Amino acid sequence: MWTRQHKQRKTGRLIVPAISALFLAYFGFHAYHGEYGIYSKYRYEAQGVELQSKLDAVRAQRMEMERRVQLLHDGTLEKDMLDEQARRALNFTQADEIVIMRSSLPKN
């Protein structure tokens, strides 16, 4: 009578924990680095702060433009402002004038 004796292998006990560890490592990596992960959240928040500062700058510029346009409306028309805009648009000056062109108005 033949009997077969099997030696117990210790690798069988490591298969399930190894697969579980790989599974958790995969999802842990993507929870941090994935498209909707923790790291992406910090990048989106930083981008939001940057875009908010740009929005504030554009709003301030728009308010300044609206103020300047308001000076050109009827009833509040300032002759100097109209003269300045016409000379800038036409690139025209008088012979006895000195013109200093600035790229933008100084900030208060």
Helices and strands as residue ranges (DSSP letters): H 12-33, H 38-72, H 79-90
